[in-house]
Amino acid sequence: QVQLVESGGGLVQAGDSLRLSCAASGRTLTSSTMGWFRQAPGKGREFVAAISGPAGTKYSADSVKGRFTISRDNALNTMYLQMDSLKPEDTAVYYCAAARTIYYAATYASRPDSYFYWGQGTQVTVSS
């Protein structure tokens, strides 16, 4: 049974930083593509970043490039999303997800339907 548990969300001001964590059990992070997605009220689920396979190839959305960094700790089987220079438009529920395979192309790593396992989500609210 694969379980993904996110933590680290909260209420911050514009320009602040937050680090989200995703603790995985039942699956080794290096054996699949892991991703972060977000969903704002009234909008669809949006790709944020992904990290793939043993080499840890990274992908990220243009909207967060230079501000958000995805990483993982293989020993802890935990993935992170470091979010800097937060903006009000980053406000959303953030979800961690795991695929059942390794994707080596952003085309696949950025699609919500490429992922099989999802966490419960953590709220990030950025005030102006």
C-alpha positions in Angstrom: 0.0 0.0 0.0 1.5 3.3 -1.1 0.9 6.3 1.2 1.9 9.9 0.6 1.7 12.4 3.4 2.3 16.1 2.7 3.2 18.7 5.4 4.6 22.2 5.6 1.7 24.3 4.3 0.6 27.5 5.9 -0.3 31.2 5.7 2.6 33.5 4.7 3.1 36.9 3.2 4.2 37.7 -0.3 8.0 37.3 -0.6 8.2 34.7 2.2 9.4 31.1 1.8 7.9 27.7 2.7 9.1 24.1 2.4 6.7 21.4 1.7 7.5 17.8 2.5 6.0 14.5 1.1 6.8 11.4 3.1 6.3 8.2 1.1 5.7 4.7 2.3 5.2 1.6 0.3 7.3 2.8 -2.6 10.9 3.9 -3.1 11.1 7.4 -4.5 13.9 6.5 -6.9 11.8 3.8 -8.6 9.3 6.3 -10.1 8.6 9.8 -11.0 7.4 12.0 -8.1 5.6 15.2 -8.6 4.0 18.3 -7.0 0.8 19.7 -8.3 -1.5 22.5 -7.0 -5.1 23.4 -7.3 -6.5 26.8 -6.7 -10.3 27.3 -6.0 -12.3 27.0 -9.2 -9.3 25.8 -11.3 -7.9 22.5 -12.5 -4.9 20.7 -11.1 -1.7 22.4 -12.2 1.8 20.9 -12.6 4.4 22.5 -10.4 7.5 20.2 -10.5 8.6 16.6 -10.8 11.7 14.5 -10.0 12.4 11.3 -11.9 14.3 8.1 -11.4 17.6 7.2 -9.8 19.4 10.2 -11.3 16.7 12.6 -10.0 16.0 14.4 -13.3 14.0 17.5 -12.5 11.2 19.3 -14.3 9.3 22.4 -13.3 6.6 24.7 -14.6 7.6 28.0 -16.1 5.5 29.8 -13.5 7.7 28.6 -10.7 11.2 28.4 -12.3 13.8 30.3 -10.4 11.5 30.4 -7.3 10.6 26.7 -6.4 13.1 23.9 -6.1 12.2 20.2 -5.9 14.4 17.7 -4.1 14.4 14.4 -2.3 16.1 12.6 0.5 16.4 9.0 -0.6 17.4 7.8 2.9 14.2 9.3 4.4 12.1 8.5 1.3 10.9 12.0 1.4 10.4 14.6 -1.3 10.5 18.4 -0.8 9.4 21.5 -2.5 11.3 24.6 -1.4 9.2 27.7 -2.3 10.8 31.1 -2.3 9.6 34.5 -3.3 6.0 33.4 -2.9 3.3 35.3 -4.6 -0.5 35.6 -3.9 -1.1 33.6 -7.1 0.8 30.7 -5.6 -2.2 30.2 -3.2 -3.5 26.7 -3.7 -3.8 23.2 -2.2 -0.5 21.5 -3.0 -0.5 17.8 -3.7 2.3 15.3 -3.9 1.9 12.4 -6.4 3.8 9.3 -7.4 3.7 7.5 -10.7 4.0 3.8 -11.2 6.9 4.2 -13.6 9.7 6.6 -14.4 9.1 9.3 -17.0 12.0 10.7 -18.8 10.1 13.5 -20.6 8.5 16.6 -19.2 5.5 15.9 -21.5 4.5 13.0 -19.4 5.9 14.1 -16.0 3.7 17.2 -16.1 0.4 15.5 -16.6 -1.8 14.7 -13.6 -3.1 11.6 -15.3 0.5 10.2 -15.4 0.3 9.7 -11.6 -1.4 7.0 -9.8 -0.9 7.8 -6.1 -1.8 11.1 -4.5 -1.5 12.6 -1.1 -4.3 14.4 0.8 -3.0 17.9 0.0 -1.7 20.8 2.1 -3.0 24.4 1.9 -0.6 27.2 1.0 -2.0 30.7 1.4 0.0 33.8 0.4 -1.3 37.1 1.4 -0.4 40.4 -0.4 
